[in-house]
Amino acid sequence: MNEKESLELITRMIDNTRKGIEKNAALPMLIFGYTSIVTTLAVWLAITKTGNYMFHLLWIAIPVIGWLVYGLIGNFRSRREGASQSHMGSLIGRIWIFLAGVMMLCMVPAFLIRGFPASFVMMLLAAIGVSCSGLLVRYAPLIICGLLGILTSFVQLWVTGITSMIVLAAGFAVMMVLPGHILHYAANKKQKNNA
Amino acid sequence: MLNQLDPLLHSELRLAVMSVLIALEEADFLYLQEKTGASSGNLSIQLDKLQHAGYIEIEKTYKGRKPRTVCRITQKGVEAFRNYVDVIKGYLDV
């Protein structure tokens, strides 16, 4: 192996590893995005039909189902392709765990204080998470979708009552599902071009 | 005068492993095998050499009932890798 081949090998291996990281980054966005939309619509439907606000407890389904599905897919993948953890992935993961904790904490005043803008807070926190992730990986669609989410979250201050759930579901679609699909498509395209 | 290339890194498989690990926090044996296309035996030998040089650390754990080998690059490994790249760039005048 001469010097030129060494440098080519280094570039190729680092490039392939980064592409793998990009492809894996789309998975949590899609899983948690779709889980959040389905849960939001389920809470909206249940409360609209029954009028029972205890259905707000269904929010717990987002972390429970999200982590369960993510864990199962991750486990299946790691058995086939092995597992890795990037520095950035680990940092973004810690940010999201922190934000998820704050979101859960925000559910407490939502039960106790009448008129607490829970949808606004939830959407704002999620949008901040998306924007921060985008800024860390320097990926424009994530930053833009996160900013759109932040702007949409303020709409929640005017949309009152149970209707705000619809705005929240739309927000999850814009700030999580949309950039997740863009990221997944871009990573697949890069891999096909390389093949 | 140009510096000597680190003989430990100037091997295709060891360099490939280090290039993967430099971009990651950690990777398991199967992942490295998948990325490098090496056989289990060969990869195992090369990982041992890198570990003995202090370039990587290897942690043997269990995932369920299955044994799992996790590799991480060390600070010494990062410095050796950077030095190797600098020397190569010097050779190629990049």
Interface residues (C-beta under 8 A of the other chain):
Chain A: M1 E3 K4 S6 L7 L9 I10 M13 I14 N16 T17 R18 G20 I21 S78 E81 G82 A83 S84 Q85 S86 H87 G89 S90
Chain B: L5 H10 S11 E12 L15 A16 S19 V20 I22 A23 L24 E25 E26 A27 D28 F29 L30 Y31 L32 Q33 E34 K35 T36 K63 Y84 V85 I88 K89 Y91 L92 V94
